[in-house]
Amino acid sequence: QSVLTQPPSASGTPGQRVTISCSGSSSNIGSNYVYWYQQLPGTAPKLLIYRNNQRPSGVPDRFSGSKSGTSASLAISGLRSEDEADYYCAAWDDSLYVFGTGTKVTVL
Amino acid sequence: EVQLVQSGAEVKKPGESLRISCKGSGYSFTSYWISWVRQMPGKGLEWMGRIDPSDSYTNYSPSFQGHVTISADKSISTAYLQWSSLKASDTAMYYCARQGGGGYDLYFDYWGQGTLVTVSS
């Protein structure tokens, strides 16, 4: 059972900015870093954001992360067709790793 | 190049046992924890637990504790996920992932390709 809540879906047209929220609590997001993963259809998840707002090498700067209190968000600017995927936030909660409920991003 | 290569798809009957594997290469296997993540059909990601391959210390999500066993053989750089008695509800894709970062900044930087487990009578 996920303890991080995300909207089930988000959408936008090419070039638009899309934002995905992730709501947690003081024991996870409130006291630990937030991570974001992208899962393209039929593939394994891929790390998109670490340490709240850092991008691994190779991740376009169109993706940005932020955190405030017990919530976090992922923004995708300049939306592209290849961004159509499921996105998951995640955080540590004591010694347990918790994922968000997931958000499906559709490019219209 | 860091790689995690998982064993192939499995089709099993309820009550049977199963062990799937995840072989690491391209890095020092004992320097990074390995986690297992479940994804049921059409559903989200669930963290099952992890292992420190250097000493086989494990910790499990309460949701999976007692239902699965995570182990590792550092001599062959391989982590395992096993069940003693499968149920239909174990049907899912299972991913292994390497835990990168350090300190309080721990994340999954490399993932296996996934192993599909189907349990059906």
Interface residues (C-beta under 8 A of the other chain):
Chain A: Q1 S2 N32 Y33 Y35 Y37 Q39 A44 P45 K46 L47 Y50 R51 P56 D86 Y88 A90 W92 S95 L96 Y97 V98 F99 G100 T101 G102
Chain B: S35 V37 G44 L45 E46 W47 R50 N59 S61 P62 S63 Y95 A97 G101 Y104 D105 L106 Y107 F108 D109 W111 G112 Q113 G114
